[in-house]
């Protein structure tokens, strides 16, 4: 039952993070810096700390008992993820949600799956299988299959960009393609920080919460609340700097429609993140690698769905479309391989 719930949670997490670009496509007046500030304020500060203050017994005592080392570690990872998160939002506008998700998820999954097998995480993840174990080899094979899907998605993106009519307004993409692709690669490597912070710091925080009578979900949220502060600083600092530079703070509340979409984006994100953490724990000792792999694969597929539904592929056929369809099929195959890795875990 734990395995089934774990797979369900990380699947929902991947679908949730993979489709958070859809509110961006519906913005009418706000620019990136406005809706991103509102979304991340809700996702990284307001919601997690509201849950912690209301549902975690004696939160100050919890963090004091844990000490500074786990908190500093998860925040270092969080800062890297925060940089990736900002780059993601920019890349969606430059090269589209489909290709951004493909590149980011591919590099992110390679980093986030390999590292916990090489450098063991905290708590249950300390006993994760090594890369040369049967489970580890199956997981590595899954990574290889995912990367094939990423390559196909990238080729499809290049082909789409060449064929797309100029000034057609498809998907609201803008900017030069190659710089956007390079930013997506950097974002991909850094994006694994959100999962790695949880993997390496969750055990002492969750144990301290449960020792005071807290339940699983608030304990999970206690990790994210303190661990995402570094990411919050980046995700709020960058749009705040842009708004200050452009003197556009008043635009934050210029549109109730856009503000509501931003808050939906933020809420969808933090719910998905909590589901990812809980799902990784339920998947057992290999949950850091397998859970993150499944989550990232579903995130990638979700990005493709947003790309298609928002019109990024309207009027595009031929080889690019066939490559993208092939990429989706390959990614579905990767899910099967990752599931095999779970069956081989002791």
Secondary structure as a PSIPRED ss2 file (coil, helix, strand):
# PSIPRED VFORMAT (PSIPRED V4.0)

   1 X C   1.000  0.000  0.000
   2 X H   0.000  1.000  0.000
   3 X H   0.000  1.000  0.000
   4 X H   0.000  1.000  0.000
   5 X H   0.000  1.000  0.000
   6 X H   0.000  1.000  0.000
   7 X H   0.000  1.000  0.000
   8 X H   0.000  1.000  0.000
   9 X H   0.000  1.000  0.000
  10 X H   0.000  1.000  0.000
  11 X H   0.000  1.000  0.000
  12 X H   0.000  1.000  0.000
  13 X H   0.000  1.000  0.000
  14 X H   0.000  1.000  0.000
  15 X H   0.000  1.000  0.000
  16 X H   0.000  1.000  0.000
  17 X H   0.000  1.000  0.000
  18 X H   0.000  1.000  0.000
  19 X C   1.000  0.000  0.000
  20 X C   1.000  0.000  0.000
  21 X C   1.000  0.000  0.000
  22 X H   0.000  1.000  0.000
  23 X H   0.000  1.000  0.000
  24 X H   0.000  1.000  0.000
  25 X H   0.000  1.000  0.000
  26 X C   1.000  0.000  0.000
  27 X C   1.000  0.000  0.000
  28 X C   1.000  0.000  0.000
  29 X C   1.000  0.000  0.000
  30 X C   1.000  0.000  0.000
  31 X C   1.000  0.000  0.000
  32 X H   0.000  1.000  0.000
  33 X H   0.000  1.000  0.000
  34 X H   0.000  1.000  0.000
  35 X H   0.000  1.000  0.000
  36 X H   0.000  1.000  0.000
  37 X H   0.000  1.000  0.000
  38 X H   0.000  1.000  0.000
  39 X H   0.000  1.000  0.000
  40 X H   0.000  1.000  0.000
  41 X H   0.000  1.000  0.000
  42 X H   0.000  1.000  0.000
  43 X H   0.000  1.000  0.000
  44 X H   0.000  1.000  0.000
  45 X H   0.000  1.000  0.000
  46 X H   0.000  1.000  0.000
  47 X H   0.000  1.000  0.000
  48 X H   0.000  1.000  0.000
  49 X H   0.000  1.000  0.000
  50 X H   0.000  1.000  0.000
  51 X H   0.000  1.000  0.000
  52 X H   0.000  1.000  0.000
  53 X H   0.000  1.000  0.000
  54 X H   0.000  1.000  0.000
  55 X H   0.000  1.000  0.000
  56 X C   1.000  0.000  0.000
  57 X C   1.000  0.000  0.000
  58 X C   1.000  0.000  0.000
  59 X H   0.000  1.000  0.000
  60 X H   0.000  1.000  0.000
  61 X H   0.000  1.000  0.000
  62 X H   0.000  1.000  0.000
  63 X H   0.000  1.000  0.000
  64 X H   0.000  1.000  0.000
  65 X H   0.000  1.000  0.000
  66 X H   0.000  1.000  0.000
  67 X C   1.000  0.000  0.000
  68 X H   0.000  1.000  0.000
  69 X H   0.000  1.000  0.000
  70 X H   0.000  1.000  0.000
  71 X H   0.000  1.000  0.000
  72 X H   0.000  1.000  0.000
  73 X H   0.000  1.000  0.000
  74 X H   0.000  1.000  0.000
  75 X H   0.000  1.000  0.000
  76 X H   0.000  1.000  0.000
  77 X H   0.000  1.000  0.000
  78 X H   0.000  1.000  0.000
  79 X H   0.000  1.000  0.000
  80 X H   0.000  1.000  0.000
  81 X H   0.000  1.000  0.000
  82 X H   0.000  1.000  0.000
  83 X H   0.000  1.000  0.000
  84 X H   0.000  1.000  0.000
  85 X H   0.000  1.000  0.000
  86 X H   0.000  1.000  0.000
  87 X H   0.000  1.000  0.000
  88 X H   0.000  1.000  0.000
  89 X H   0.000  1.000  0.000
  90 X H   0.000  1.000  0.000
  91 X H   0.000  1.000  0.000
  92 X H   0.000  1.000  0.000
  93 X H   0.000  1.000  0.000
  94 X H   0.000  1.000  0.000
  95 X H   0.000  1.000  0.000
  96 X C   1.000  0.000  0.000
  97 X H   0.000  1.000  0.000
  98 X H   0.000  1.000  0.000
  99 X H   0.000  1.000  0.000
 100 X H   0.000  1.000  0.000
 101 X H   0.000  1.000  0.000
 102 X H   0.000  1.000  0.000
 103 X H   0.000  1.000  0.000
 104 X H   0.000  1.000  0.000
 105 X H   0.000  1.000  0.000
 106 X H   0.000  1.000  0.000
 107 X H   0.000  1.000  0.000
 108 X H   0.000  1.000  0.000
 109 X H   0.000  1.000  0.000
 110 X H   0.000  1.000  0.000
 111 X H   0.000  1.000  0.000
 112 X H   0.000  1.000  0.000
 113 X H   0.000  1.000  0.000
 114 X H   0.000  1.000  0.000
 115 X H   0.000  1.000  0.000
 116 X H   0.000  1.000  0.000
 117 X H   0.000  1.000  0.000
 118 X H   0.000  1.000  0.000
 119 X C   1.000  0.000  0.000
 120 X C   1.000  0.000  0.000
 121 X C   1.000  0.000  0.000
 122 X C   1.000  0.000  0.000
 123 X H   0.000  1.000  0.000
 124 X H   0.000  1.000  0.000
 125 X H   0.000  1.000  0.000
 126 X H   0.000  1.000  0.000
 127 X H   0.000  1.000  0.000
 128 X C   1.000  0.000  0.000
 129 X C   1.000  0.000  0.000
 130 X C   1.000  0.000  0.000
 131 X C   1.000  0.000  0.000
 132 X C   1.000  0.000  0.000
 133 X C   1.000  0.000  0.000
 134 X H   0.000  1.000  0.000
 135 X H   0.000  1.000  0.000
 136 X H   0.000  1.000  0.000
 137 X H   0.000  1.000  0.000
 138 X H   0.000  1.000  0.000
 139 X H   0.000  1.000  0.000
 140 X H   0.000  1.000  0.000
 141 X H   0.000  1.000  0.000
 142 X H   0.000  1.000  0.000
 143 X H   0.000  1.000  0.000
 144 X H   0.000  1.000  0.000
 145 X H   0.000  1.000  0.000
 146 X H   0.000  1.000  0.000
 147 X H   0.000  1.000  0.000
 148 X H   0.000  1.000  0.000
 149 X H   0.000  1.000  0.000
 150 X H   0.000  1.000  0.000
 151 X H   0.000  1.000  0.000
 152 X H   0.000  1.000  0.000
 153 X H   0.000  1.000  0.000
 154 X H   0.000  1.000  0.000
 155 X H   0.000  1.000  0.000
 156 X H   0.000  1.000  0.000
 157 X H   0.000  1.000  0.000
 158 X H   0.000  1.000  0.000
 159 X H   0.000  1.000  0.000
 160 X H   0.000  1.000  0.000
 161 X H   0.000  1.000  0.000
 162 X H   0.000  1.000  0.000
 163 X H   0.000  1.000  0.000
 164 X C   1.000  0.000  0.000
 165 X C   1.000  0.000  0.000
 166 X C   1.000  0.000  0.000
 167 X C   1.000  0.000  0.000
 168 X C   1.000  0.000  0.000
 169 X C   1.000  0.000  0.000
 170 X H   0.000  1.000  0.000
 171 X H   0.000  1.000  0.000
 172 X H   0.000  1.000  0.000
 173 X C   1.000  0.000  0.000
 174 X C   1.000  0.000  0.000
 175 X C   1.000  0.000  0.000
 176 X C   1.000  0.000  0.000
 177 X H   0.000  1.000  0.000
 178 X H   0.000  1.000  0.000
 179 X H   0.000  1.000  0.000
 180 X H   0.000  1.000  0.000
 181 X H   0.000  1.000  0.000
 182 X H   0.000  1.000  0.000
 183 X H   0.000  1.000  0.000
 184 X H   0.000  1.000  0.000
 185 X H   0.000  1.000  0.000
 186 X H   0.000  1.000  0.000
 187 X H   0.000  1.000  0.000
 188 X H   0.000  1.000  0.000
 189 X H   0.000  1.000  0.000
 190 X H   0.000  1.000  0.000
 191 X H   0.000  1.000  0.000
 192 X C   1.000  0.000  0.000
 193 X H   0.000  1.000  0.000
 194 X H   0.000  1.000  0.000
 195 X H   0.000  1.000  0.000
 196 X H   0.000  1.000  0.000
 197 X H   0.000  1.000  0.000
 198 X H   0.000  1.000  0.000
 199 X H   0.000  1.000  0.000
 200 X H   0.000  1.000  0.000
 201 X H   0.000  1.000  0.000
 202 X H   0.000  1.000  0.000
 203 X H   0.000  1.000  0.000
 204 X H   0.000  1.000  0.000
 205 X H   0.000  1.000  0.000
 206 X H   0.000  1.000  0.000
 207 X H   0.000  1.000  0.000
 208 X H   0.000  1.000  0.000
 209 X H   0.000  1.000  0.000
 210 X H   0.000  1.000  0.000
 211 X H   0.000  1.000  0.000
 212 X C   1.000  0.000  0.000
 213 X C   1.000  0.000  0.000
 214 X C   1.000  0.000  0.000
 215 X C   1.000  0.000  0.000
 216 X H   0.000  1.000  0.000
 217 X H   0.000  1.000  0.000
 218 X H   0.000  1.000  0.000
 219 X H   0.000  1.000  0.000
 220 X H   0.000  1.000  0.000
 221 X H   0.000  1.000  0.000
 222 X H   0.000  1.000  0.000
 223 X H   0.000  1.000  0.000
 224 X H   0.000  1.000  0.000
 225 X H   0.000  1.000  0.000
 226 X H   0.000  1.000  0.000
 227 X H   0.000  1.000  0.000
 228 X C   1.000  0.000  0.000
 229 X H   0.000  1.000  0.000
 230 X H   0.000  1.000  0.000
 231 X H   0.000  1.000  0.000
 232 X H   0.000  1.000  0.000
 233 X H   0.000  1.000  0.000
 234 X H   0.000  1.000  0.000
 235 X H   0.000  1.000  0.000
 236 X H   0.000  1.000  0.000
 237 X H   0.000  1.000  0.000
 238 X H   0.000  1.000  0.000
 239 X H   0.000  1.000  0.000
 240 X H   0.000  1.000  0.000
 241 X H   0.000  1.000  0.000
 242 X H   0.000  1.000  0.000
 243 X H   0.000  1.000  0.000
 244 X H   0.000  1.000  0.000
 245 X H   0.000  1.000  0.000
 246 X H   0.000  1.000  0.000
 247 X C   1.000  0.000  0.000
 248 X C   1.000  0.000  0.000
 249 X H   0.000  1.000  0.000
 250 X H   0.000  1.000  0.000
 251 X H   0.000  1.000  0.000
 252 X H   0.000  1.000  0.000
 253 X H   0.000  1.000  0.000
 254 X C   1.000  0.000  0.000
 255 X C   1.000  0.000  0.000
 256 X H   0.000  1.000  0.000
 257 X H   0.000  1.000  0.000
 258 X H   0.000  1.000  0.000
 259 X H   0.000  1.000  0.000
 260 X H   0.000  1.000  0.000
 261 X H   0.000  1.000  0.000
 262 X H   0.000  1.000  0.000
 263 X H   0.000  1.000  0.000
 264 X H   0.000  1.000  0.000
 265 X H   0.000  1.000  0.000
 266 X H   0.000  1.000  0.000
 267 X H   0.000  1.000  0.000
 268 X H   0.000  1.000  0.000
 269 X H   0.000  1.000  0.000
 270 X H   0.000  1.000  0.000
 271 X H   0.000  1.000  0.000
 272 X H   0.000  1.000  0.000
 273 X H   0.000  1.000  0.000
 274 X H   0.000  1.000  0.000
 275 X H   0.000  1.000  0.000
 276 X H   0.000  1.000  0.000
 277 X H   0.000  1.000  0.000
 278 X H   0.000  1.000  0.000
 279 X H   0.000  1.000  0.000
 280 X H   0.000  1.000  0.000
 281 X H   0.000  1.000  0.000
 282 X H   0.000  1.000  0.000
 283 X C   1.000  0.000  0.000
 284 X H   0.000  1.000  0.000
 285 X H   0.000  1.000  0.000
 286 X H   0.000  1.000  0.000
 287 X H   0.000  1.000  0.000
 288 X H   0.000  1.000  0.000
 289 X H   0.000  1.000  0.000
 290 X H   0.000  1.000  0.000
 291 X H   0.000  1.000  0.000
 292 X H   0.000  1.000  0.000
 293 X H   0.000  1.000  0.000
 294 X H   0.000  1.000  0.000
 295 X H   0.000  1.000  0.000
 296 X H   0.000  1.000  0.000
 297 X H   0.000  1.000  0.000
 298 X H   0.000  1.000  0.000
 299 X H   0.000  1.000  0.000
 300 X H   0.000  1.000  0.000
 301 X H   0.000  1.000  0.000
 302 X H   0.000  1.000  0.000
 303 X H   0.000  1.000  0.000
 304 X H   0.000  1.000  0.000
 305 X H   0.000  1.000  0.000
 306 X H   0.000  1.000  0.000
 307 X H   0.000  1.000  0.000
 308 X H   0.000  1.000  0.000
 309 X H   0.000  1.000  0.000
 310 X C   1.000  0.000  0.000
 311 X C   1.000  0.000  0.000
 312 X C   1.000  0.000  0.000
 313 X C   1.000  0.000  0.000
 314 X C   1.000  0.000  0.000
 315 X C   1.000  0.000  0.000
 316 X C   1.000  0.000  0.000
 317 X C   1.000  0.000  0.000
 318 X H   0.000  1.000  0.000
 319 X H   0.000  1.000  0.000
 320 X H   0.000  1.000  0.000
 321 X H   0.000  1.000  0.000
 322 X H   0.000  1.000  0.000
 323 X H   0.000  1.000  0.000
 324 X H   0.000  1.000  0.000
 325 X H   0.000  1.000  0.000
 326 X H   0.000  1.000  0.000
 327 X H   0.000  1.000  0.000
 328 X H   0.000  1.000  0.000
 329 X H   0.000  1.000  0.000
 330 X H   0.000  1.000  0.000
 331 X H   0.000  1.000  0.000
 332 X H   0.000  1.000  0.000
 333 X H   0.000  1.000  0.000
 334 X H   0.000  1.000  0.000
 335 X H   0.000  1.000  0.000
 336 X H   0.000  1.000  0.000
 337 X H   0.000  1.000  0.000
 338 X H   0.000  1.000  0.000
 339 X H   0.000  1.000  0.000
 340 X H   0.000  1.000  0.000
 341 X H   0.000  1.000  0.000
 342 X H   0.000  1.000  0.000
 343 X H   0.000  1.000  0.000
 344 X C   1.000  0.000  0.000
 345 X C   1.000  0.000  0.000
 346 X C   1.000  0.000  0.000
